[in-house]
């Protein structure tokens, strides 16, 4: 069976695409930074971080969805990841996001996550998604709420311990671009 590549999705400022070899070092840099990766689940060494990168590629093959690399159109650089993640032990598929150092404060996570969520609803036929957020990760909570999500419950993540599950609005509650701006 051939590998399942990510489709290429675009927004005004971003390209969401399959991971490429040039994306590995920025992802490893993120995953091995104990402060930046604290809410995502980081690693103490590059070898385990490299394995996570390969896991992300395999997730696409197994599920037919996964994390996209977020490419900044202006610079052509990988700016983070977003997509639908559902490894063993997760309560259900979640939409997640990470923005790499130097790309914060530009609305990249919102723009990318809204587009990935729209793709999950339109192309995969999903009717709901959640975001699993470590307590105290106020930036991710704020982004989830900006995306229209609300706190539903706490659960125990098999890797991270206690997490907050935020429920996203279904496809019927979104604008044609995947946003909830008109509903906020």
C-alpha positions in Angstrom: 0.0 0.0 0.0 1.4 3.4 -0.9 2.0 6.0 1.8 -0.7 8.6 2.4 0.6 12.1 1.8 -1.1 15.2 3.2 -3.0 17.2 0.7 -1.8 20.7 0.1 -4.1 23.4 1.5 -3.7 27.1 1.2 -4.9 30.2 3.1 -4.1 33.8 2.5 -0.7 33.6 4.2 0.0 29.9 4.6 0.5 26.6 2.9 -0.4 23.4 4.8 1.4 20.5 3.3 3.1 17.1 3.9 6.3 17.1 6.0 9.5 17.3 4.0 13.1 16.6 5.1 13.8 20.3 5.5 11.1 20.4 8.2 12.8 17.9 10.5 15.3 20.3 12.1 12.8 23.0 13.0 10.5 20.3 14.5 13.4 18.7 16.5 14.4 22.2 17.7 10.8 22.7 19.0 10.4 19.3 20.5 13.7 19.5 22.4 13.0 22.9 23.9 11.6 22.1 27.3 9.9 25.5 27.7 8.3 25.7 24.2 7.3 22.1 24.0 5.9 21.9 27.6 2.3 22.0 26.5 2.8 19.6 23.6 5.0 16.9 25.0 8.7 17.4 24.3 11.8 15.2 24.4 15.1 15.4 26.2 17.1 14.4 23.1 17.0 14.8 19.4 16.8 11.0 18.7 13.4 10.7 20.5 12.3 13.9 18.8 13.3 12.5 15.4 11.2 9.4 16.1 8.2 11.6 16.9 8.7 13.2 13.4 8.6 9.8 11.8 5.5 8.9 13.9 3.8 12.0 12.5 4.5 10.7 9.0 3.2 7.2 9.9 0.1 8.7 11.5 -1.0 9.9 8.0 -0.5 6.5 6.6 -2.5 4.8 9.3 -5.4 7.2 9.7 -5.4 9.1 6.4 -4.9 12.4 8.3 -2.4 13.9 10.7 -0.3 17.0 11.2 0.5 19.3 8.3 3.6 21.4 8.2 2.6 25.0 8.2 4.7 26.9 5.6 4.8 30.7 5.7 4.2 31.9 2.1 6.2 35.1 2.6 9.4 33.4 3.7 8.9 29.8 2.5 10.0 28.6 5.9 8.2 26.0 8.1 6.3 28.0 10.7 4.8 25.1 12.8 2.4 22.3 12.5 -1.4 21.8 12.7 -3.8 19.1 11.9 -5.8 16.2 13.2 -4.1 13.9 15.7 -5.5 10.7 17.1 -2.8 8.3 18.4 -3.6 5.3 20.6 -4.9 6.5 24.0 -6.5 9.7 22.7 -10.2 10.1 23.6 -11.0 11.1 20.0 -9.5 13.0 17.0 -8.2 16.4 18.1 -7.1 19.5 16.2 -3.8 20.6 17.4 -1.3 23.4 16.6 2.2 24.5 17.3 4.0 27.6 16.0 7.8 27.6 15.9 10.0 30.3 17.5 9.9 33.5 15.5 6.5 33.0 14.1 4.3 33.9 17.1 2.0 36.8 17.3 1.0 36.8 13.6 -2.2 34.8 13.7 -0.6 31.8 12.0 -1.9 29.2 14.5 -5.5 30.5 14.1 -5.3 30.7 10.3 -3.8 27.3 10.0 -6.0 25.5 12.6 -9.2 27.0 11.1 -8.2 25.7 7.6 -7.2 22.3 8.9 -10.5 22.0 10.8 -12.5 23.0 7.7 -10.6 20.3 5.7 -11.5 17.7 8.4 -15.2 18.6 8.2 -15.4 19.1 4.4 -13.1 16.4 3.2 -13.0 13.8 5.9 -16.6 14.1 6.9 -15.8 14.6 10.6 -18.7 16.2 12.6 -16.8 17.3 15.7 -13.3 17.8 16.9 -11.7 18.6 20.2 -8.4 20.2 21.4 -6.6 18.7 24.3 -4.8 21.4 26.3 -2.5 21.2 29.3 -3.9 23.2 32.2 -2.2 26.5 32.4 -1.5 26.8 28.7 -3.4 30.1 28.5 -2.3 30.8 24.9 -3.7 27.5 23.6 -6.9 28.0 25.6 -7.3 31.5 24.2 -6.8 30.2 20.6 -9.3 27.3 21.1 -11.8 29.8 22.4 -11.1 32.2 19.4 -11.8 29.2 17.2 -15.2 28.8 18.9 -14.3 25.9 21.2 -15.5 25.6 24.8 -14.3 23.7 27.8 -16.1 20.4 28.0 -14.3 18.3 30.6 -11.0 17.2 32.1 -9.5 13.9 31.2 -6.2 12.0 31.7 -3.9 12.0 28.7 -1.8 8.8 28.6 1.3 10.9 28.1 0.7 14.3 29.6 -1.5 13.6 32.6 -4.5 15.9 33.3 -5.7 17.8 30.3 -8.6 20.0 29.4 -10.7 18.9 26.5 -12.2 21.8 24.5 -15.0 21.0 22.1 -15.0 22.7 18.7 -18.2 23.8 16.9 -19.4 21.4 14.2 -19.3 22.2 10.5 -22.8 23.8 10.5 -21.7 26.5 12.9 -18.8 27.7 10.8 -18.4 30.3 8.0 -17.4 29.0 4.6 -13.7 29.7 5.4 -13.8 27.5 8.6 -14.0 30.5 11.0 -16.5 31.4 13.6 -16.0 35.1 13.4 -19.6 35.8 12.4 -20.8 33.7 15.4 -18.6 35.2 18.0 
